């Protein structure tokens, strides 16, 4: 999630898509950073990963409505969405492990 937040912050600063695209990248970056610090509440952390993925999809819908700008910064939200998917998968795996260990006690 930290890598996704850094990539999105760089994309928001360097990107030339306008205020809408930069704003969506900043929003995605803030969600990623927030989810990092919610490590004690894994279900909420997994839900924030879903929010990050949905905002990433909204980014590409907004990009499709506006004329597509071919720039390397437009690939960064896709990478962040993939990283959020992988993070959510591992968060849910950790939650399953913790619940199984609670059952044993």
BAFI-3210 file (N, C-alpha, C; in Angstrom, 3 decimals, decimal comma, padded with zeros to 6 digits):
// residues 105
n [1|2|3|4|5|6|7|8|9|10|11|12|13|14|15|16|17|18|19|20|21|22|23|24|25|26|27|28|29|30|31|32|33|34|35|36|37|38|39|40|41|42|43|44|45|46|47|48|49|50|51|52|53|54|55|56|57|58|59|60|61|62|63|64|65|66|67|68|69|70|71|72|73|74|75|76|77|78|79|80|81|82|83|84|85|86|87|88|89|90|91|92|93|94|95|96|97|98|99|100|101|102|103|104|105]
n.u [000,827|002,024|003,748|001,867|000,689|002,859|003,403|001,004|001,052|003,287|002,326|000,206|001,544|003,276|001,680|-000,202|-002,911|-004,870|-006,933|-008,936|-008,011|-005,626|-006,682|-008,175|-006,075|-004,724|-006,696|-006,854|-004,290|-004,378|-006,282|-004,881|-002,724|-004,114|-005,180|-002,920|-002,314|-004,365|-003,939|-004,719|-007,380|-008,423|-010,685|-011,787|-009,577|-009,363|-011,736|-011,128|-009,246|-010,891|-012,319|-010,247|-009,763|-012,201|-012,187|-010,037|-011,114|-013,041|-011,359|-010,399|-012,798|-013,448|-011,282|-011,848|-014,150|-013,285|-011,021|-008,680|-005,532|-002,392|-000,032|002,582|001,884|-000,755|-000,857|-000,205|-002,395|-003,570|-001,607|-001,644|-004,215|-003,946|-002,012|-003,502|-005,446|-003,895|-002,978|-005,398|-006,109|-004,101|-004,569|-007,095|-006,387|-004,686|-006,573|-008,227|-006,414|-005,941|-008,495|-008,766|-006,811|-007,847|-010,008|-008,814|-007,805]
n.v [-001,177|001,142|001,544|001,921|004,310|006,075|005,968|007,036|009,601|010,670|010,571|012,383|014,755|015,029|014,507|015,539|015,779|017,459|019,129|017,409|014,767|014,812|015,329|012,982|011,165|012,085|011,647|008,844|008,259|009,214|007,488|005,091|005,595|005,971|003,438|001,996|002,690|001,554|-001,003|-002,558|-002,941|-004,972|-005,749|-003,226|-002,149|-003,831|-003,097|-000,458|-000,910|-001,857|000,497|002,060|000,669|001,121|003,904|004,067|002,836|004,748|006,800|005,917|005,837|008,556|009,374|008,148|009,499|012,126|013,240|010,731|010,949|010,285|009,271|008,478|008,709|008,026|005,330|004,771|004,769|002,330|000,478|000,979|000,087|-002,638|-003,268|-002,691|-004,646|-006,958|-006,411|-006,439|-009,088|-010,369|-009,206|-010,217|-012,883|-012,845|-012,096|-014,327|-016,227|-015,209|-015,436|-018,212|-018,949|-017,804|-019,436|-021,774|-021,202]
n.w [000,000|000,639|-001,505|-003,525|-002,629|-002,839|-005,605|-006,598|-005,492|-006,772|-009,393|-009,176|-008,762|-010,970|-013,167|-016,092|-016,481|-015,520|-013,032|-012,118|-012,535|-011,096|-008,581|-008,122|-008,000|-005,728|-003,817|-003,937|-003,054|-000,417|000,672|000,504|002,224|004,607|004,986|005,593|008,223|009,620|010,648|012,799|012,522|010,532|008,818|008,116|006,875|004,643|003,387|002,732|000,805|-001,215|-001,695|-002,697|-005,072|-006,385|-006,696|-008,379|-010,648|-011,205|-011,933|-014,416|-015,826|-015,865|-017,357|-019,767|-020,522|-020,874|-023,387|-024,049|-022,588|-023,554|-021,544|-019,278|-016,649|-016,477|-016,221|-013,644|-011,701|-012,415|-011,719|-008,985|-008,358|-008,886|-006,950|-004,652|-004,862|-004,490|-001,897|-000,456|-000,756|000,748|003,250|003,899|004,040|006,279|008,207|008,205|009,182|011,771|012,886|012,836|014,660|016,966|017,369|018,181|020,699]
ca.u [000,000|002,920|004,201|000,735|000,545|003,968|003,185|-000,101|001,492|004,147|001,454|-000,565|002,442|003,882|000,673|-000,664|-004,293|-005,762|-007,222|-009,764|-007,176|-004,714|-007,488|-008,476|-004,841|-004,473|-007,698|-006,418|-003,084|-004,793|-006,936|-003,821|-001,981|-005,010|-005,314|-001,684|-002,341|-005,482|-003,522|-005,390|-008,755|-008,226|-011,841|-011,862|-008,439|-009,744|-012,752|-010,456|-008,632|-011,972|-012,568|-009,141|-009,985|-013,344|-011,751|-009,191|-012,015|-013,620|-010,318|-010,372|-014,054|-013,282|-010,307|-012,508|-015,100|-012,440|-010,158|-007,571|-004,216|-001,379|001,044|002,972|001,247|-002,079|-000,709|000,036|-003,567|-003,767|-000,651|-002,136|-005,381|-003,416|-001,382|-004,577|-006,051|-002,986|-002,977|-006,663|-006,036|-003,253|-005,228|-008,135|-005,705|-004,270|-007,767|-008,639|-005,450|-006,170|-009,740|-008,545|-006,037|-008,759|-010,860|-008,027|-007,644]
ca.v [000,000|002,291|001,739|002,497|005,701|006,851|006,076|007,951|010,954|011,107|010,794|013,611|015,913|015,106|014,331|016,707|015,520|018,488|019,086|016,251|013,569|014,974|015,188|011,565|010,492|012,479|010,919|007,452|008,218|009,381|006,241|004,089|005,927|005,713|001,994|001,497|002,911|000,826|-002,406|-003,295|-003,168|-005,568|-005,655|-001,864|-002,011|-004,504|-002,267|000,699|-001,390|-001,866|001,906|002,464|000,079|001,795|005,241|003,822|002,616|006,061|007,547|005,509|006,272|009,980|009,490|007,747|010,553|013,162|012,620|010,032|011,570|009,234|009,715|007,389|008,875|007,400|003,921|004,644|004,272|000,908|-000,233|001,112|-000,797|-004,004|-003,409|-002,730|-005,975|-007,897|-006,110|-006,917|-010,548|-010,750|-008,771|-011,207|-014,114|-012,636|-012,112|-015,726|-016,881|-014,758|-016,045|-019,645|-019,056|-017,490|-020,607|-022,792|-020,807]
ca.w [000,000|000,644|-002,882|-004,261|-002,208|-003,403|-007,046|-006,850|-005,160|-007,878|-010,539|-008,967|-008,874|-012,296|-014,212|-016,811|-016,837|-015,016|-011,605|-011,802|-012,467|-009,958|-007,372|-007,917|-007,566|-004,339|-003,026|-003,874|-002,232|000,976|001,091|000,687|003,444|005,733|005,207|006,196|009,659|010,221|010,655|013,868|012,092|009,210|007,907|007,586|005,973|003,399|002,739|002,133|-000,444|-002,203|-002,037|-003,563|-006,393|-007,005|-007,127|-009,557|-011,784|-011,513|-012,642|-015,822|-016,444|-016,140|-018,442|-021,008|-020,891|-021,452|-024,390|-023,391|-022,671|-023,517|-020,675|-018,398|-015,350|-016,501|-015,871|-012,206|-010,966|-012,702|-010,864|-007,611|-008,224|-008,791|-005,633|-003,662|-004,966|-003,831|-000,464|000,102|-000,719|001,879|004,478|004,188|004,447|007,662|009,050|008,301|010,069|013,142|013,359|013,090|015,901|018,065|017,545|018,866|022,099]
c.u [000,882|003,427|003,094|000,561|001,637|003,777|002,072|000,268|002,396|003,314|000,633|000,300|002,911|002,840|000,179|-002,141|-005,265|-006,094|-008,069|-008,918|-006,178|-005,461|-007,842|-007,235|-004,506|-005,439|-007,291|-005,191|-003,437|-005,486|-005,889|-003,037|-002,826|-005,108|-004,049|-001,760|-003,510|-005,171|-004,185|-006,845|-008,720|-009,459|-012,009|-010,735|-008,738|-010,801|-012,146|-009,712|-009,675|-012,295|-011,481|-009,327|-011,148|-012,988|-010,822|-010,023|-012,673|-012,625|-010,329|-011,682|-013,979|-012,295|-010,933|-013,500|-014,359|-011,572|-008,971|-006,241|-003,193|-000,170|001,363|002,311|-000,153|-002,019|-000,542|-001,205|-003,861|-002,837|-001,122|-003,345|-004,921|-002,754|-002,425|-005,279|-005,192|-002,951|-004,250|-006,659|-005,226|-003,874|-006,303|-007,532|-005,230|-005,459|-008,266|-007,716|-005,696|-007,447|-009,569|-007,749|-006,898|-009,665|-010,133|-007,911|-008,861]
c.v [001,255|002,586|002,357|003,969|006,581|007,039|007,073|009,397|011,507|011,408|012,063|014,847|016,111|015,115|015,626|016,594|016,596|018,261|017,876|015,001|013,649|014,802|013,746|010,802|010,834|011,745|009,455|007,304|008,338|008,127|005,162|004,343|005,640|004,229|001,383|001,587|002,227|-000,670|-003,210|-003,613|-003,702|-005,542|-004,257|-001,609|-002,667|-003,703|-001,019|000,311|-001,439|-000,441|002,414|001,911|000,769|003,209|005,121|003,571|003,926|006,939|007,204|005,808|007,750|010,205|009,122|008,810|011,722|012,477|011,960|010,736|010,455|009,749|008,557|007,509|008,269|005,915|003,720|004,225|002,800|000,061|-000,188|000,213|-002,250|-004,250|-003,463|-004,076|-007,007|-007,676|-006,625|-008,434|-011,014|-010,340|-009,775|-012,543|-014,006|-012,693|-013,541|-016,487|-016,489|-015,372|-017,539|-019,848|-018,713|-018,684|-021,689|-022,476|-021,073]
c.w [000,000|-000,761|-003,730|-003,906|-002,812|-004,916|-007,371|-006,529|-006,260|-009,109|-010,409|-009,150|-010,309|-013,413|-014,826|-017,187|-016,397|-013,551|-011,228|-011,619|-011,320|-008,640|-007,072|-007,459|-006,119|-003,411|-002,862|-002,978|-000,746|001,508|001,346|001,969|004,676|006,027|005,814|007,720|010,368|010,317|011,766|013,524|010,657|008,311|007,311|006,594|004,625|002,651|002,106|000,865|-001,556|-002,642|-002,973|-004,972|-007,112|-007,480|-008,331|-010,800|-012,189|-012,259|-014,129|-016,541|-016,789|-017,277|-019,777|-021,477|-021,520|-022,499|-023,701|-023,654|-022,556|-022,761|-019,727|-017,033|-015,318|-016,191|-014,360|-011,415|-011,226|-011,854|-009,410|-007,371|-008,099|-007,435|-004,525|-003,676|-004,248|-002,318|000,201|000,238|000,497|003,218|004,875|004,611|005,897|008,609|009,252|009,254|011,521|013,694|013,633|014,381|017,097|018,366|018,343|020,357|022,831]
res [x|x|x|x|x|x|x|x|x|x|x|x|x|x|x|x|x|x|x|x|x|x|x|x|x|x|x|x|x|x|x|x|x|x|x|x|x|x|x|x|x|x|x|x|x|x|x|x|x|x|x|x|x|x|x|x|x|x|x|x|x|x|x|x|x|x|x|x|x|x|x|x|x|x|x|x|x|x|x|x|x|x|x|x|x|x|x|x|x|x|x|x|x|x|x|x|x|x|x|x|x|x|x|x|x]
***
